Amino acid sequence: MEPFYEFNNKMAAQPDMLVFSADQNVGIIASTDDVLWFDIQSQNEVDIDDVYQLGDIKSLLYYDEKFYVLANKYQRKLGYFLLEIDTMLYGNIKKPKYVIKWENKLAIGDAGLDLI
């Protein structure tokens, strides 16, 4: 029996969002306050909310070898922030790529990410 993945970083709350890459080796798990990128094969992990200073996470999406994180806070400022992350993030943490970065001082409420 193959061992399960055990997280190194502890989450402050029960996670309610999870997306995997197409091969299901890499994923992102999130609660409202925490986002963790993880690689099951290499047992590596990146605390996305700490590295990219995100908060109030609203939704996750995987599409075309990229993960997308929709958040309502960046550097503790309210707004609408959509972060794009390469699937193979570990060892390649660079300046974040924001698809949307609006500091509008408004809370999002109930939001989701979908593709048509």
Residue frames relative to the residue before (quaternion, step in Angstrom):
aa qw qx qy qz dx dy dz
M 1.0000 0.0000 0.0000 0.0000 0.00 0.00 0.00
E 0.4135 -0.7215 0.5095 0.2209 3.54 -0.87 1.03
P 0.5031 -0.6636 0.4503 0.3222 3.64 -0.94 0.79
F 0.4561 -0.6647 0.5185 0.2852 3.55 -1.19 0.57
Y 0.5467 -0.6072 0.4620 0.3449 3.56 -1.28 0.27
E 0.1043 -0.7775 0.6188 0.0416 3.55 -0.89 0.98
F 0.4059 -0.7412 0.4882 0.2180 3.56 -0.70 1.13
N 0.4013 -0.6957 0.5488 0.2321 3.56 -1.11 0.80
N 0.7145 0.3761 -0.2171 0.5485 3.56 1.04 -0.84
K 0.3089 -0.7439 0.5647 0.1795 3.54 -0.92 0.89
M 0.3462 -0.7296 0.5548 0.2000 3.54 -1.04 0.82
A 0.5122 -0.6699 0.4533 0.2887 3.58 -1.06 0.80
A 0.7952 0.1395 -0.0627 0.5868 3.60 1.14 -0.56
Q 0.6561 -0.4905 0.3930 0.4177 3.55 -1.30 0.31
P 0.4083 -0.7175 0.4965 0.2684 3.65 -0.73 0.96
D 0.1149 -0.8057 0.5777 0.0627 3.56 -1.08 0.70
M 0.7109 0.3334 -0.2516 0.5658 3.59 1.28 0.26
L 0.0938 0.7797 -0.6124 0.0914 3.57 -1.04 0.82
V 0.0566 0.7680 -0.6366 0.0419 3.57 -0.95 0.94
F 0.2114 -0.7665 0.5973 0.1052 3.53 -1.18 0.70
S 0.5468 -0.5566 0.5036 0.3708 3.53 -1.33 0.35
A 0.7234 -0.4459 0.3026 0.4317 3.59 -1.29 0.20
D 0.7285 0.4074 -0.2399 0.4958 3.61 1.00 -0.78
Q 0.3852 -0.7726 0.4193 0.2810 3.58 1.36 -0.02
N 0.4629 0.6560 -0.4635 0.3750 3.58 1.09 0.71
V 0.7546 0.2646 -0.1363 0.5848 3.56 1.21 -0.56
G 0.0822 0.8176 -0.5654 0.0714 3.55 -1.00 0.80
I 0.2622 -0.7054 0.6245 0.2088 3.50 -1.39 0.03
I 0.0903 -0.7687 0.6328 0.0224 3.52 -0.97 0.99
A 0.0106 0.8355 -0.5461 0.0601 3.59 -0.91 0.86
S 0.1525 -0.6813 0.7005 0.1480 3.43 -1.44 0.41
T 0.7467 -0.3687 0.2646 0.4864 3.59 -1.19 -0.18
D 0.7888 0.3450 -0.1556 0.4842 3.59 1.01 -0.84
D 0.7834 0.3008 -0.1384 0.5260 3.60 1.15 -0.51
V 0.0245 -0.7581 0.6513 0.0219 3.55 -1.20 0.71
L 0.0258 -0.8026 0.5956 -0.0189 3.57 -0.77 1.08
W 0.2272 -0.7151 0.6467 0.1367 3.55 -0.96 0.96
F 0.0434 0.8150 -0.5765 0.0388 3.61 -0.91 0.81
D 0.2179 -0.7359 0.6307 0.1149 3.52 -1.27 0.66
I 0.3669 -0.7681 0.4851 0.2000 3.58 -0.43 1.21
Q 0.6571 0.5348 -0.3145 0.4281 3.61 0.94 -0.87
S 0.7922 0.3153 -0.1568 0.4984 3.59 0.73 -1.06
Q 0.3628 -0.7552 0.4664 0.2835 3.60 1.32 -0.19
N 0.4253 0.6819 -0.4740 0.3598 3.60 1.10 0.75
E 0.0940 -0.7951 0.5992 -0.0057 3.51 -1.22 0.63
V 0.0776 -0.7697 0.6320 0.0461 3.58 -1.13 0.70
D 0.3295 -0.7284 0.5716 0.1849 3.57 -0.90 0.99
I 0.2851 -0.8243 0.4704 0.1340 3.56 0.08 1.37
D 0.6750 0.5049 -0.3192 0.4332 3.60 0.83 -0.89
D 0.6646 0.4760 -0.3106 0.4851 3.62 1.06 -0.61
V 0.6779 0.5043 -0.2977 0.4443 3.60 0.87 -0.95
Y 0.8062 0.2730 -0.1197 0.5110 3.58 0.86 -0.98
Q 0.4212 -0.7626 0.4141 0.2637 3.59 1.35 0.27
L 0.3417 0.7386 -0.4982 0.2994 3.56 0.92 1.00
G 0.0032 -0.7880 0.6156 0.0105 3.54 -1.25 0.45
D 0.7988 0.2606 -0.2242 0.4937 3.54 -1.32 0.26
I 0.0137 0.8435 -0.5322 0.0715 3.55 0.72 1.20
K 0.2195 -0.8162 0.5291 0.0750 3.58 -0.84 1.04
S 0.8180 -0.0952 0.1172 0.5551 3.61 0.92 -0.83
L 0.1996 -0.7465 0.6234 0.1193 3.56 -1.33 0.49
L 0.0129 0.7844 -0.6200 0.0083 3.56 -1.19 0.57
Y 0.1611 -0.7370 0.6441 0.1264 3.57 -1.20 0.62
Y 0.1892 0.7671 -0.5965 0.1412 3.57 -0.90 0.96
D 0.8767 -0.0206 0.0055 0.4806 3.55 -1.00 0.94
E 0.7232 -0.4689 0.2247 0.4547 3.58 0.78 1.17
K 0.6544 0.4502 -0.3244 0.5136 3.60 1.18 0.48
F 0.2699 -0.7027 0.6294 0.1928 3.51 -1.28 0.55
Y 0.1532 -0.7672 0.6175 0.0815 3.55 -1.14 0.70
V 0.1069 -0.7791 0.6174 0.0219 3.54 -0.94 1.00
L 0.1701 -0.7736 0.6064 0.0704 3.56 -0.72 1.14
A 0.0243 0.8121 -0.5785 0.0721 3.57 -0.66 1.13
N 0.4094 -0.7099 0.5270 0.2250 3.53 -1.28 0.51
K 0.7701 0.2540 -0.1642 0.5617 3.59 1.27 -0.18
Y 0.0063 -0.7429 0.6693 -0.0108 3.51 -1.20 0.80
Q 0.8212 -0.0513 -0.0395 0.5670 3.56 -0.67 1.15
R 0.6604 -0.5544 0.2628 0.4330 3.56 1.06 0.96
K 0.5547 0.5672 -0.4102 0.4498 3.60 1.23 0.39
L 0.4627 -0.6837 0.4969 0.2675 3.57 -1.01 0.88
G 0.3123 0.7292 -0.5712 0.2111 3.51 -1.13 0.72
Y 0.4966 -0.5981 0.5307 0.3378 3.52 -1.31 -0.47
F 0.0625 0.8331 -0.5374 0.1155 3.58 -0.27 1.28
L 0.0510 -0.7881 0.6134 -0.0098 3.56 -0.76 1.10
L 0.1371 -0.8177 0.5590 0.0112 3.54 -0.37 1.34
E 0.1951 -0.7593 0.6116 0.1068 3.57 -0.98 0.92
I 0.0544 -0.8088 0.5848 -0.0291 3.57 -0.79 1.10
D 0.4641 -0.6551 0.5180 0.2952 3.57 -0.98 0.84
T 0.5909 -0.5876 0.4184 0.3613 3.56 -1.08 0.74
M 0.7556 0.3104 -0.1791 0.5483 3.58 0.90 -0.90
L 0.0285 -0.8652 0.4989 -0.0419 3.55 0.50 1.27
Y 0.6411 0.5817 -0.3488 0.3591 3.59 0.83 -0.97
G 0.8024 0.1997 -0.1933 0.5281 3.57 -0.83 1.01
N 0.7272 0.3631 -0.2075 0.5443 3.57 1.30 -0.11
I 0.2810 0.7602 -0.5353 0.2380 3.58 1.09 0.68
K 0.0686 0.7936 -0.5946 0.1095 3.52 -0.59 1.20
K 0.7479 -0.3129 0.2693 0.5199 3.54 -1.25 -0.27
P 0.4679 -0.7066 0.4498 0.2820 3.60 -0.76 0.98
K 0.2914 -0.7244 0.5944 0.1921 3.54 -1.21 0.60
Y 0.1198 -0.7948 0.5938 0.0348 3.55 -0.51 1.22
V 0.3406 -0.7214 0.5705 0.1950 3.56 -0.78 1.07
I 0.7674 0.0426 -0.0139 0.6396 3.56 1.11 -0.79
K 0.0769 0.7820 -0.6134 0.0787 3.58 -0.93 0.93
W 0.1597 0.7966 -0.5546 0.1801 3.54 0.23 1.34
E 0.1674 -0.7576 0.6245 0.0894 3.56 -0.73 1.06
N 0.1239 0.8465 -0.5023 0.1261 3.56 0.19 1.29
K 0.4269 -0.7444 0.4256 0.2871 3.59 1.32 0.13
L 0.5731 0.5639 -0.3873 0.4512 3.58 1.15 0.62
A 0.4015 -0.6858 0.5501 0.2565 3.57 -1.05 0.76
I 0.4881 -0.6984 0.4493 0.2688 3.58 -0.93 0.91
G 0.3058 -0.7259 0.5563 0.2649 3.61 0.80 -0.94
D 0.7675 -0.2825 0.2461 0.5202 3.59 -0.91 -0.91
A 0.0997 0.8137 -0.5600 0.1201 3.60 -0.46 1.20
G 0.0564 -0.7949 0.6034 0.0298 3.55 -1.22 0.43
L 0.3230 -0.7107 0.5882 0.2111 3.54 -1.32 0.33
D 0.0779 0.7867 -0.6059 0.0894 3.57 -0.84 1.02
L 0.2218 -0.7481 0.6080 0.1463 3.55 -1.24 0.51
I 0.2199 -0.7517 0.6066 0.1364 3.53 -1.12 0.71
